[in-house]
């Protein structure tokens, strides 16, 4: 199995619903380091998993609507607990759509999976990984 991973970050504000979240029920900020790994069984004819530059561009475009925003105010996220785990899947869905549409410099069907990891700090992170097909 081969993988190429690119990284960016986002700074967001949000709040949570539910007593389990304690003080995080109030509006608070978070900075996430976001890693996106694109996974394939084999390299393509050029010897790559995906084009790293295109993968980084797709990740940046995916994160742009979230960056420096209060997630509670975004219509597509309204009423959701935008936990770290939730956001990994949200970002995955956008990256998977781009991959399936061939926006990574490789035929989408040749890619196997994507893993999205959000690091909240040096001691805590969450990830979501799924097959593309």
Secondary structure, DSSP 8 states (H G I E B T S, - for coil): -EEEEEEEEEEEEE---SGGGGGGGS-EEEEEEEEEEEEESS--TTS-SS-HHHHHHHHHHHHHTTTTEEGGG-GGGTTS---HHHHHHHHHHHHHHHHHTTTTSS-GGG--EEEEEEESSSS-EEEEEEE--
